[in-house]
């Protein structure tokens, strides 16, 4: 999961900055291979992973609060 931050100035071709918020490793109860996201009623993002969690083939659900 990552965040893109726009350039400080729109001039000069300065690139956007990418920051990693979370890497899904599939270890320690974390999921791996995340799918699409869904917006919640209050602006949170929800998603699921294909594998990981309590068992390797279970997957997990996650929430991102901006």
PDB file of N, H, CA, C and O in Angstrom:
ATOM      1  N   UNK A   1       0.862  -1.139   0.000  1.00  0.00           N
ATOM      2  CA  UNK A   1       0.000   0.000   0.000  1.00  0.00           C
ATOM      3  C   UNK A   1       0.918   1.213   0.000  1.00  0.00           C
ATOM      4  O   UNK A   1       1.905   1.246   0.736  1.00  0.00           O
ATOM      5  N   UNK A   2       0.604   2.199  -0.811  1.00  0.00           N
ATOM      6  H   UNK A   2      -0.198   2.172  -1.409  1.00  0.00           H
ATOM      7  CA  UNK A   2       1.480   3.353  -0.902  1.00  0.00           C
ATOM      8  C   UNK A   2       0.677   4.644  -1.011  1.00  0.00           C
ATOM      9  O   UNK A   2      -0.526   4.633  -1.276  1.00  0.00           O
ATOM     10  N   UNK A   3       1.377   5.752  -0.800  1.00  0.00           N
ATOM     11  H   UNK A   3       2.353   5.760  -0.586  1.00  0.00           H
ATOM     12  CA  UNK A   3       0.798   7.091  -0.917  1.00  0.00           C
ATOM     13  C   UNK A   3       1.589   7.854  -1.967  1.00  0.00           C
ATOM     14  O   UNK A   3       2.817   7.769  -2.008  1.00  0.00           O
ATOM     15  N   UNK A   4       0.893   8.593  -2.809  1.00  0.00           N
ATOM     16  H   UNK A   4      -0.104   8.662  -2.775  1.00  0.00           H
ATOM     17  CA  UNK A   4       1.543   9.467  -3.775  1.00  0.00           C
ATOM     18  C   UNK A   4       1.334  10.908  -3.337  1.00  0.00           C
ATOM     19  O   UNK A   4       0.206  11.335  -3.089  1.00  0.00           O
ATOM     20  N   UNK A   5       2.434  11.658  -3.244  1.00  0.00           N
ATOM     21  H   UNK A   5       3.351  11.312  -3.446  1.00  0.00           H
ATOM     22  CA  UNK A   5       2.387  13.056  -2.855  1.00  0.00           C
ATOM     23  C   UNK A   5       2.750  13.898  -4.068  1.00  0.00           C
ATOM     24  O   UNK A   5       3.793  13.673  -4.682  1.00  0.00           O
ATOM     25  N   UNK A   6       1.907  14.868  -4.428  1.00  0.00           N
ATOM     26  H   UNK A   6       1.059  15.051  -3.930  1.00  0.00           H
ATOM     27  CA  UNK A   6       2.202  15.679  -5.608  1.00  0.00           C
ATOM     28  C   UNK A   6       3.419  16.569  -5.395  1.00  0.00           C
ATOM     29  O   UNK A   6       3.814  16.823  -4.257  1.00  0.00           O
ATOM     30  N   UNK A   7       4.012  17.041  -6.479  1.00  0.00           N
ATOM     31  H   UNK A   7       3.691  16.835  -7.404  1.00  0.00           H
ATOM     32  CA  UNK A   7       5.160  17.941  -6.361  1.00  0.00           C
ATOM     33  C   UNK A   7       4.769  19.231  -5.635  1.00  0.00           C
ATOM     34  O   UNK A   7       3.612  19.651  -5.668  1.00  0.00           O
ATOM     35  N   UNK A   8       5.743  19.842  -4.989  1.00  0.00           N
ATOM     36  H   UNK A   8       6.682  19.502  -4.962  1.00  0.00           H
ATOM     37  CA  UNK A   8       5.503  21.103  -4.279  1.00  0.00           C
ATOM     38  C   UNK A   8       5.091  22.182  -5.267  1.00  0.00           C
ATOM     39  O   UNK A   8       4.208  22.993  -4.983  1.00  0.00           O
ATOM     40  N   UNK A   9       5.728  22.187  -6.416  1.00  0.00           N
ATOM     41  H   UNK A   9       6.445  21.529  -6.646  1.00  0.00           H
ATOM     42  CA  UNK A   9       5.436  23.174  -7.449  1.00  0.00           C
ATOM     43  C   UNK A   9       5.063  22.452  -8.734  1.00  0.00           C
ATOM     44  O   UNK A   9       5.644  21.416  -9.057  1.00  0.00           O
ATOM     45  N   UNK A  10       4.115  22.983  -9.457  1.00  0.00           N
ATOM     46  H   UNK A  10       3.643  23.825  -9.195  1.00  0.00           H
ATOM     47  CA  UNK A  10       3.696  22.384 -10.710  1.00  0.00           C
ATOM     48  C   UNK A  10       4.666  22.652 -11.844  1.00  0.00           C
ATOM     49  O   UNK A  10       4.463  22.170 -12.958  1.00  0.00           O
ATOM     50  N   UNK A  11       5.718  23.413 -11.576  1.00  0.00           N
ATOM     51  H   UNK A  11       5.883  23.804 -10.670  1.00  0.00           H
ATOM     52  CA  UNK A  11       6.672  23.777 -12.619  1.00  0.00           C
ATOM     53  C   UNK A  11       7.982  23.021 -12.463  1.00  0.00           C
ATOM     54  O   UNK A  11       8.330  22.600 -11.360  1.00  0.00           O
ATOM     55  N   UNK A  12       8.696  22.849 -13.543  1.00  0.00           N
ATOM     56  H   UNK A  12       8.412  23.191 -14.439  1.00  0.00           H
ATOM     57  CA  UNK A  12      10.030  22.263 -13.485  1.00  0.00           C
ATOM     58  C   UNK A  12      10.070  20.756 -13.601  1.00  0.00           C
ATOM     59  O   UNK A  12      11.152  20.174 -13.529  1.00  0.00           O
ATOM     60  N   UNK A  13       8.934  20.098 -13.778  1.00  0.00           N
ATOM     61  H   UNK A  13       8.055  20.571 -13.836  1.00  0.00           H
ATOM     62  CA  UNK A  13       8.940  18.658 -13.972  1.00  0.00           C
ATOM     63  C   UNK A  13       9.308  17.855 -12.739  1.00  0.00           C
ATOM     64  O   UNK A  13       9.784  16.727 -12.865  1.00  0.00           O
ATOM     65  N   UNK A  14       9.099  18.408 -11.547  1.00  0.00           N
ATOM     66  H   UNK A  14       8.713  19.325 -11.445  1.00  0.00           H
ATOM     67  CA  UNK A  14       9.394  17.678 -10.318  1.00  0.00           C
ATOM     68  C   UNK A  14       8.462  16.472 -10.217  1.00  0.00           C
ATOM     69  O   UNK A  14       7.250  16.618 -10.374  1.00  0.00           O
ATOM     70  N   UNK A  15       9.011  15.277  -9.957  1.00  0.00           N
ATOM     71  H   UNK A  15       9.996  15.159  -9.830  1.00  0.00           H
ATOM     72  CA  UNK A  15       8.154  14.077  -9.901  1.00  0.00           C
ATOM     73  C   UNK A  15       7.345  13.996  -8.607  1.00  0.00           C
ATOM     74  O   UNK A  15       7.670  14.633  -7.605  1.00  0.00           O
ATOM     75  N   UNK A  16       6.298  13.204  -8.660  1.00  0.00           N
ATOM     76  H   UNK A  16       6.034  12.687  -9.474  1.00  0.00           H
ATOM     77  CA  UNK A  16       5.540  12.879  -7.460  1.00  0.00           C
ATOM     78  C   UNK A  16       6.415  12.020  -6.559  1.00  0.00           C
ATOM     79  O   UNK A  16       7.337  11.361  -7.039  1.00  0.00           O
ATOM     80  N   UNK A  17       6.136  12.018  -5.254  1.00  0.00           N
ATOM     81  H   UNK A  17       5.386  12.553  -4.864  1.00  0.00           H
ATOM     82  CA  UNK A  17       6.884  11.219  -4.296  1.00  0.00           C
ATOM     83  C   UNK A  17       6.029  10.040  -3.849  1.00  0.00           C
ATOM     84  O   UNK A  17       4.867  10.216  -3.482  1.00  0.00           O
ATOM     85  N   UNK A  18       6.601   8.837  -3.879  1.00  0.00           N
ATOM     86  H   UNK A  18       7.545   8.694  -4.176  1.00  0.00           H
ATOM     87  CA  UNK A  18       5.913   7.628  -3.438  1.00  0.00           C
ATOM     88  C   UNK A  18       6.413   7.228  -2.053  1.00  0.00           C
ATOM     89  O   UNK A  18       7.620   7.150  -1.823  1.00  0.00           O
ATOM     90  N   UNK A  19       5.481   6.975  -1.131  1.00  0.00           N
ATOM     91  H   UNK A  19       4.501   7.038  -1.318  1.00  0.00           H
ATOM     92  CA  UNK A  19       5.818   6.528   0.222  1.00  0.00           C
ATOM     93  C   UNK A  19       5.091   5.212   0.501  1.00  0.00           C
ATOM     94  O   UNK A  19       3.883   5.110   0.286  1.00  0.00           O
ATOM     95  N   UNK A  20       5.821   4.214   0.974  1.00  0.00           N
ATOM     96  H   UNK A  20       6.803   4.296   1.148  1.00  0.00           H
ATOM     97  CA  UNK A  20       5.210   2.939   1.308  1.00  0.00           C
ATOM     98  C   UNK A  20       4.517   3.044   2.656  1.00  0.00           C
ATOM     99  O   UNK A  20       5.145   3.414   3.649  1.00  0.00           O
ATOM    100  N   UNK A  21       3.220   2.720   2.703  1.00  0.00           N
ATOM    101  H   UNK A  21       2.711   2.420   1.896  1.00  0.00           H
ATOM    102  CA  UNK A  21       2.463   2.722   3.952  1.00  0.00           C
ATOM    103  C   UNK A  21       2.475   1.339   4.600  1.00  0.00           C
ATOM    104  O   UNK A  21       2.558   1.213   5.822  1.00  0.00           O
ATOM    105  N   UNK A  22       2.389   0.297   3.757  1.00  0.00           N
ATOM    106  H   UNK A  22       2.322   0.399   2.765  1.00  0.00           H
ATOM    107  CA  UNK A  22       2.397  -1.068   4.280  1.00  0.00           C
ATOM    108  C   UNK A  22       2.755  -2.032   3.165  1.00  0.00           C
ATOM    109  O   UNK A  22       2.241  -1.922   2.052  1.00  0.00           O
ATOM    110  N   UNK A  23       3.638  -2.978   3.463  1.00  0.00           N
ATOM    111  H   UNK A  23       4.055  -3.068   4.367  1.00  0.00           H
ATOM    112  CA  UNK A  23       3.974  -4.034   2.523  1.00  0.00           C
ATOM    113  C   UNK A  23       3.351  -5.342   2.994  1.00  0.00           C
ATOM    114  O   UNK A  23       3.598  -5.777   4.119  1.00  0.00           O
ATOM    115  N   UNK A  24       2.557  -5.962   2.157  1.00  0.00           N
ATOM    116  H   UNK A  24       2.356  -5.608   1.244  1.00  0.00           H
ATOM    117  CA  UNK A  24       1.891  -7.218   2.524  1.00  0.00           C
ATOM    118  C   UNK A  24       2.851  -8.369   2.284  1.00  0.00           C
ATOM    119  O   UNK A  24       3.072  -8.775   1.143  1.00  0.00           O
ATOM    120  N   UNK A  25       3.425  -8.896   3.367  1.00  0.00           N
ATOM    121  H   UNK A  25       3.245  -8.566   4.294  1.00  0.00           H
ATOM    122  CA  UNK A  25       4.467  -9.925   3.274  1.00  0.00           C
ATOM    123  C   UNK A  25       3.934 -11.341   3.418  1.00  0.00           C
ATOM    124  O   UNK A  25       4.606 -12.293   3.023  1.00  0.00           O
ATOM    125  N   UNK A  26       2.738 -11.499   3.975  1.00  0.00           N
ATOM    126  H   UNK A  26       2.191 -10.725   4.295  1.00  0.00           H
ATOM    127  CA  UNK A  26       2.195 -12.830   4.221  1.00  0.00           C
ATOM    128  C   UNK A  26       2.760 -13.491   5.461  1.00  0.00           C
ATOM    129  O   UNK A  26       2.465 -14.658   5.720  1.00  0.00           O
ATOM    130  N   UNK A  27       3.571 -12.770   6.243  1.00  0.00           N
ATOM    131  H   UNK A  27       3.810 -11.822   6.033  1.00  0.00           H
ATOM    132  CA  UNK A  27       4.187 -13.326   7.457  1.00  0.00           C
ATOM    133  C   UNK A  27       3.557 -12.710   8.699  1.00  0.00           C
ATOM    134  O   UNK A  27       2.999 -11.614   8.643  1.00  0.00           O
ATOM    135  N   UNK A  28       3.650 -13.420   9.817  1.00  0.00           N
ATOM    136  H   UNK A  28       4.104 -14.310   9.862  1.00  0.00           H
ATOM    137  CA  UNK A  28       3.182 -12.924  11.120  1.00  0.00           C
ATOM    138  C   UNK A  28       1.716 -12.513  11.116  1.00  0.00           C
ATOM    139  O   UNK A  28       1.359 -11.501  11.719  1.00  0.00           O
ATOM    140  N   UNK A  29       0.863 -13.280  10.448  1.00  0.00           N
ATOM    141  H   UNK A  29       1.152 -14.102   9.958  1.00  0.00           H
ATOM    142  CA  UNK A  29      -0.560 -12.978  10.426  1.00  0.00           C
ATOM    143  C   UNK A  29      -0.967 -11.950   9.392  1.00  0.00           C
ATOM    144  O   UNK A  29      -2.151 -11.650   9.240  1.00  0.00           O
ATOM    145  N   UNK A  30       0.010 -11.409   8.681  1.00  0.00           N
ATOM    146  H   UNK A  30       0.972 -11.654   8.805  1.00  0.00           H
ATOM    147  CA  UNK A  30      -0.257 -10.429   7.645  1.00  0.00           C
ATOM    148  C   UNK A  30      -0.673 -11.158   6.366  1.00  0.00           C
ATOM    149  O   UNK A  30      -0.268 -12.300   6.145  1.00  0.00           O
ATOM    150  N   UNK A  31      -1.451 -10.528   5.554  1.00  0.00           N
ATOM    151  H   UNK A  31      -1.780  -9.601   5.734  1.00  0.00           H
ATOM    152  CA  UNK A  31      -1.849 -11.128   4.286  1.00  0.00           C
ATOM    153  C   UNK A  31      -0.857 -10.815   3.182  1.00  0.00           C
ATOM    154  O   UNK A  31       0.065 -10.018   3.359  1.00  0.00           O
ATOM    155  N   UNK A  32      -1.060 -11.452   2.045  1.00  0.00           N
ATOM    156  H   UNK A  32      -1.808 -12.099   1.901  1.00  0.00           H
ATOM    157  CA  UNK A  32      -0.251 -11.192   0.851  1.00  0.00           C
ATOM    158  C   UNK A  32      -1.183 -11.212  -0.355  1.00  0.00           C
ATOM    159  O   UNK A  32      -2.268 -11.791  -0.303  1.00  0.00           O
ATOM    160  N   UNK A  33      -0.759 -10.591  -1.416  1.00  0.00           N
ATOM    161  H   UNK A  33       0.122 -10.122  -1.458  1.00  0.00           H
ATOM    162  CA  UNK A  33      -1.521 -10.509  -2.659  1.00  0.00           C
ATOM    163  C   UNK A  33      -2.858  -9.788  -2.447  1.00  0.00           C
ATOM    164  O   UNK A  33      -3.916 -10.383  -2.651  1.00  0.00           O
ATOM    165  N   UNK A  34      -2.819  -8.501  -2.038  1.00  0.00           N
ATOM    166  H   UNK A  34      -1.960  -8.017  -1.874  1.00  0.00           H
ATOM    167  CA  UNK A  34      -4.067  -7.764  -1.825  1.00  0.00           C
ATOM    168  C   UNK A  34      -4.816  -7.546  -3.132  1.00  0.00           C
ATOM    169  O   UNK A  34      -4.221  -7.464  -4.206  1.00  0.00           O
ATOM    170  N   UNK A  35      -6.136  -7.454  -3.012  1.00  0.00           N
ATOM    171  H   UNK A  35      -6.619  -7.520  -2.139  1.00  0.00           H
ATOM    172  CA  UNK A  35      -6.985  -7.206  -4.173  1.00  0.00           C
ATOM    173  C   UNK A  35      -7.450  -5.759  -4.206  1.00  0.00           C
ATOM    174  O   UNK A  35      -6.777  -4.866  -3.692  1.00  0.00           O
ATOM    175  N   UNK A  36      -8.598  -5.540  -4.809  1.00  0.00           N
ATOM    176  H   UNK A  36      -9.145  -6.266  -5.227  1.00  0.00           H
ATOM    177  CA  UNK A  36      -9.150  -4.192  -4.925  1.00  0.00           C
ATOM    178  C   UNK A  36      -9.591  -3.624  -3.587  1.00  0.00           C
ATOM    179  O   UNK A  36      -9.689  -4.334  -2.586  1.00  0.00           O
ATOM    180  N   UNK A  37      -9.857  -2.316  -3.597  1.00  0.00           N
ATOM    181  H   UNK A  37      -9.778  -1.739  -4.410  1.00  0.00           H
ATOM    182  CA  UNK A  37     -10.284  -1.610  -2.388  1.00  0.00           C
ATOM    183  C   UNK A  37     -11.709  -1.104  -2.540  1.00  0.00           C
ATOM    184  O   UNK A  37     -12.187  -0.863  -3.649  1.00  0.00           O
ATOM    185  N   UNK A  38     -12.378  -0.948  -1.402  1.00  0.00           N
ATOM    186  H   UNK A  38     -11.989  -1.144  -0.501  1.00  0.00           H
ATOM    187  CA  UNK A  38     -13.736  -0.411  -1.361  1.00  0.00           C
ATOM    188  C   UNK A  38     -13.775   0.725  -0.355  1.00  0.00           C
ATOM    189  O   UNK A  38     -13.237   0.605   0.746  1.00  0.00           O
ATOM    190  N   UNK A  39     -14.423   1.847  -0.738  1.00  0.00           N
ATOM    191  H   UNK A  39     -14.860   1.944  -1.632  1.00  0.00           H
ATOM    192  CA  UNK A  39     -14.582   2.968   0.183  1.00  0.00           C
ATOM    193  C   UNK A  39     -15.665   2.660   1.203  1.00  0.00           C
ATOM    194  O   UNK A  39     -16.726   2.147   0.849  1.00  0.00           O
ATOM    195  N   UNK A  40     -15.405   2.969   2.463  1.00  0.00           N
ATOM    196  H   UNK A  40     -14.542   3.386   2.751  1.00  0.00           H
ATOM    197  CA  UNK A  40     -16.402   2.853   3.514  1.00  0.00           C
ATOM    198  C   UNK A  40     -17.206   4.135   3.628  1.00  0.00           C
ATOM    199  O   UNK A  40     -16.864   5.146   3.014  1.00  0.00           O
ATOM    200  N   UNK A  41     -18.258   4.093   4.401  1.00  0.00           N
ATOM    201  H   UNK A  41     -18.535   3.272   4.900  1.00  0.00           H
ATOM    202  CA  UNK A  41     -19.157   5.234   4.571  1.00  0.00           C
ATOM    203  C   UNK A  41     -18.448   6.478   5.093  1.00  0.00           C
ATOM    204  O   UNK A  41     -18.803   7.595   4.716  1.00  0.00           O
ATOM    205  N   UNK A  42     -17.453   6.300   5.952  1.00  0.00           N
ATOM    206  H   UNK A  42     -17.164   5.393   6.258  1.00  0.00           H
ATOM    207  CA  UNK A  42     -16.779   7.441   6.591  1.00  0.00           C
ATOM    208  C   UNK A  42     -15.417   7.739   5.978  1.00  0.00           C
ATOM    209  O   UNK A  42     -14.614   8.446   6.587  1.00  0.00           O
ATOM    210  N   UNK A  43     -15.137   7.212   4.775  1.00  0.00           N
ATOM    211  H   UNK A  43     -15.789   6.638   4.280  1.00  0.00           H
ATOM    212  CA  UNK A  43     -13.899   7.544   4.078  1.00  0.00           C
ATOM    213  C   UNK A  43     -12.758   6.564   4.280  1.00  0.00           C
ATOM    214  O   UNK A  43     -11.674   6.766   3.734  1.00  0.00           O
ATOM    215  N   UNK A  44     -12.974   5.512   5.046  1.00  0.00           N
ATOM    216  H   UNK A  44     -13.855   5.348   5.490  1.00  0.00           H
ATOM    217  CA  UNK A  44     -11.939   4.485   5.202  1.00  0.00           C
ATOM    218  C   UNK A  44     -11.926   3.598   3.958  1.00  0.00           C
ATOM    219  O   UNK A  44     -12.927   3.489   3.250  1.00  0.00           O
ATOM    220  N   UNK A  45     -10.784   2.971   3.704  1.00  0.00           N
ATOM    221  H   UNK A  45      -9.971   3.060   4.279  1.00  0.00           H
ATOM    222  CA  UNK A  45     -10.672   2.007   2.608  1.00  0.00           C
ATOM    223  C   UNK A  45     -10.605   0.608   3.192  1.00  0.00           C
ATOM    224  O   UNK A  45      -9.922   0.380   4.191  1.00  0.00           O
ATOM    225  N   UNK A  46     -11.311  -0.333   2.571  1.00  0.00           N
ATOM    226  H   UNK A  46     -11.866  -0.148   1.760  1.00  0.00           H
ATOM    227  CA  UNK A  46     -11.328  -1.728   3.020  1.00  0.00           C
ATOM    228  C   UNK A  46     -10.886  -2.618   1.869  1.00  0.00           C
ATOM    229  O   UNK A  46     -11.165  -2.333   0.705  1.00  0.00           O
ATOM    230  N   UNK A  47     -10.189  -3.706   2.209  1.00  0.00           N
ATOM    231  H   UNK A  47      -9.962  -3.938   3.155  1.00  0.00           H
ATOM    232  CA  UNK A  47      -9.764  -4.652   1.197  1.00  0.00           C
ATOM    233  C   UNK A  47      -9.499  -6.014   1.801  1.00  0.00           C
ATOM    234  O   UNK A  47      -9.594  -6.197   3.014  1.00  0.00           O
ATOM    235  N   UNK A  48      -9.167  -6.962   0.952  1.00  0.00           N
ATOM    236  H   UNK A  48      -9.090  -6.813  -0.034  1.00  0.00           H
ATOM    237  CA  UNK A  48      -8.840  -8.316   1.383  1.00  0.00           C
ATOM    238  C   UNK A  48      -7.578  -8.772   0.663  1.00  0.00           C
ATOM    239  O   UNK A  48      -7.231  -8.260  -0.401  1.00  0.00           O
ATOM    240  N   UNK A  49      -6.898  -9.748   1.267  1.00  0.00           N
ATOM    241  H   UNK A  49      -7.180 -10.164   2.131  1.00  0.00           H
ATOM    242  CA  UNK A  49      -5.750 -10.366   0.622  1.00  0.00           C
ATOM    243  C   UNK A  49      -6.123 -11.783   0.216  1.00  0.00           C
ATOM    244  O   UNK A  49      -7.005 -12.401   0.812  1.00  0.00           O
ATOM    245  N   UNK A  50      -5.456 -12.279  -0.786  1.00  0.00           N
ATOM    246  H   UNK A  50      -4.740 -11.777  -1.270  1.00  0.00           H
ATOM    247  CA  UNK A  50      -5.763 -13.615  -1.301  1.00  0.00           C
ATOM    248  C   UNK A  50      -5.202 -14.724  -0.418  1.00  0.00           C
ATOM    249  O   UNK A  50      -5.823 -15.777  -0.274  1.00  0.00           O
ATOM    250  N   UNK A  51      -4.039 -14.495   0.170  1.00  0.00           N
ATOM    251  H   UNK A  51      -3.535 -13.639   0.053  1.00  0.00           H
ATOM    252  CA  UNK A  51      -3.402 -15.508   1.013  1.00  0.00           C
ATOM    253  C   UNK A  51      -2.910 -14.870   2.303  1.00  0.00           C
ATOM    254  O   UNK A  51      -2.954 -13.650   2.455  1.00  0.00           O
ATOM    255  N   UNK A  52      -2.440 -15.702   3.234  1.00  0.00           N
ATOM    256  H   UNK A  52      -2.405 -16.694   3.110  1.00  0.00           H
ATOM    257  CA  UNK A  52      -1.895 -15.226   4.505  1.00  0.00           C
ATOM    258  C   UNK A  52      -2.932 -15.234   5.596  1.00  0.00           C
ATOM    259  O   UNK A  52      -4.028 -15.765   5.420  1.00  0.00           O
ATOM    260  N   UNK A  53      -2.592 -14.648   6.720  1.00  0.00           N
ATOM    261  H   UNK A  53      -1.701 -14.217   6.863  1.00  0.00           H
ATOM    262  CA  UNK A  53      -3.500 -14.635   7.856  1.00  0.00           C
ATOM    263  C   UNK A  53      -3.250 -15.818   8.765  1.00  0.00           C
ATOM    264  O   UNK A  53      -2.103 -16.213   8.972  1.00  0.00           O
ATOM    265  N   UNK A  54      -4.315 -16.389   9.310  1.00  0.00           N
ATOM    266  H   UNK A  54      -5.247 -16.068   9.142  1.00  0.00           H
ATOM    267  CA  UNK A  54      -4.193 -17.502  10.252  1.00  0.00           C
ATOM    268  C   UNK A  54      -3.703 -18.770   9.585  1.00  0.00           C
ATOM    269  O   UNK A  54      -3.038 -19.581  10.230  1.00  0.00           O
ATOM    270  N   UNK A  55      -4.009 -18.965   8.322  1.00  0.00           N
ATOM    271  H   UNK A  55      -4.550 -18.306   7.798  1.00  0.00           H
ATOM    272  CA  UNK A  55      -3.479 -20.095   7.568  1.00  0.00           C
ATOM    273  C   UNK A  55      -3.029 -19.554   6.210  1.00  0.00           C
ATOM    274  O   UNK A  55      -3.509 -18.503   5.784  1.00  0.00           O
ATOM    275  N   UNK A  56      -2.142 -20.230   5.539  1.00  0.00           N
ATOM    276  H   UNK A  56      -1.752 -21.084   5.885  1.00  0.00           H
ATOM    277  CA  UNK A  56      -1.555 -19.691   4.318  1.00  0.00           C
ATOM    278  C   UNK A  56      -2.593 -19.453   3.217  1.00  0.00           C
ATOM    279  O   UNK A  56      -2.400 -18.576   2.374  1.00  0.00           O
ATOM    280  N   UNK A  57      -3.684 -20.214   3.211  1.00  0.00           N
ATOM    281  H   UNK A  57      -3.841 -20.926   3.896  1.00  0.00           H
ATOM    282  CA  UNK A  57      -4.681 -20.065   2.148  1.00  0.00           C
ATOM    283  C   UNK A  57      -5.930 -19.307   2.589  1.00  0.00           C
ATOM    284  O   UNK A  57      -6.902 -19.239   1.836  1.00  0.00           O
ATOM    285  N   UNK A  58      -5.923 -18.738   3.790  1.00  0.00           N
ATOM    286  H   UNK A  58      -5.134 -18.794   4.402  1.00  0.00           H
ATOM    287  CA  UNK A  58      -7.129 -18.069   4.323  1.00  0.00           C
ATOM    288  C   UNK A  58      -7.316 -16.649   3.791  1.00  0.00           C
ATOM    289  O   UNK A  58      -8.422 -16.281   3.396  1.00  0.00           O
ATOM    290  N   UNK A  59      -6.262 -15.858   3.776  1.00  0.00           N
ATOM    291  H   UNK A  59      -5.364 -16.157   4.097  1.00  0.00           H
ATOM    292  CA  UNK A  59      -6.397 -14.438   3.427  1.00  0.00           C
ATOM    293  C   UNK A  59      -6.789 -13.629   4.653  1.00  0.00           C
ATOM    294  O   UNK A  59      -7.098 -14.180   5.709  1.00  0.00           O
ATOM    295  N   UNK A  60      -6.771 -12.309   4.492  1.00  0.00           N
ATOM    296  H   UNK A  60      -6.520 -11.861   3.634  1.00  0.00           H
ATOM    297  CA  UNK A  60      -7.121 -11.407   5.589  1.00  0.00           C
ATOM    298  C   UNK A  60      -7.962 -10.257   5.056  1.00  0.00           C
ATOM    299  O   UNK A  60      -7.990  -9.991   3.854  1.00  0.00           O
ATOM    300  N   UNK A  61      -8.636  -9.589   5.960  1.00  0.00           N
ATOM    301  H   UNK A  61      -8.613  -9.804   6.936  1.00  0.00           H
ATOM    302  CA  UNK A  61      -9.337  -8.343   5.641  1.00  0.00           C
ATOM    303  C   UNK A  61      -8.547  -7.214   6.305  1.00  0.00           C
ATOM    304  O   UNK A  61      -7.970  -7.406   7.375  1.00  0.00           O
ATOM    305  N   UNK A  62      -8.522  -6.045   5.676  1.00  0.00           N
ATOM    306  H   UNK A  62      -8.991  -5.889   4.807  1.00  0.00           H
ATOM    307  CA  UNK A  62      -7.784  -4.917   6.253  1.00  0.00           C
ATOM    308  C   UNK A  62      -8.526  -3.618   6.017  1.00  0.00           C
ATOM    309  O   UNK A  62      -9.388  -3.511   5.145  1.00  0.00           O
ATOM    310  N   UNK A  63      -8.158  -2.619   6.838  1.00  0.00           N
ATOM    311  H   UNK A  63      -7.458  -2.706   7.547  1.00  0.00           H
ATOM    312  CA  UNK A  63      -8.764  -1.291   6.770  1.00  0.00           C
ATOM    313  C   UNK A  63      -7.653  -0.250   6.762  1.00  0.00           C
ATOM    314  O   UNK A  63      -6.674  -0.370   7.498  1.00  0.00           O
ATOM    315  N   UNK A  64      -7.809   0.759   5.934  1.00  0.00           N
ATOM    316  H   UNK A  64      -8.604   0.856   5.336  1.00  0.00           H
ATOM    317  CA  UNK A  64      -6.877   1.892   5.905  1.00  0.00           C
ATOM    318  C   UNK A  64      -7.660   3.149   6.239  1.00  0.00           C
ATOM    319  O   UNK A  64      -8.628   3.496   5.563  1.00  0.00           O
ATOM    320  N   UNK A  65      -7.218   3.831   7.302  1.00  0.00           N
ATOM    321  H   UNK A  65      -6.431   3.549   7.851  1.00  0.00           H
ATOM    322  CA  UNK A  65      -7.849   5.101   7.684  1.00  0.00           C
ATOM    323  C   UNK A  65      -6.935   6.228   7.232  1.00  0.00           C
ATOM    324  O   UNK A  65      -5.828   6.377   7.749  1.00  0.00           O
ATOM    325  N   UNK A  66      -7.394   7.025   6.269  1.00  0.00           N
ATOM    326  H   UNK A  66      -8.294   6.904   5.850  1.00  0.00           H
ATOM    327  CA  UNK A  66      -6.552   8.135   5.768  1.00  0.00           C
ATOM    328  C   UNK A  66      -6.287   9.188   6.821  1.00  0.00           C
ATOM    329  O   UNK A  66      -5.600  10.173   6.550  1.00  0.00           O
TER     330      UNK A  66
END
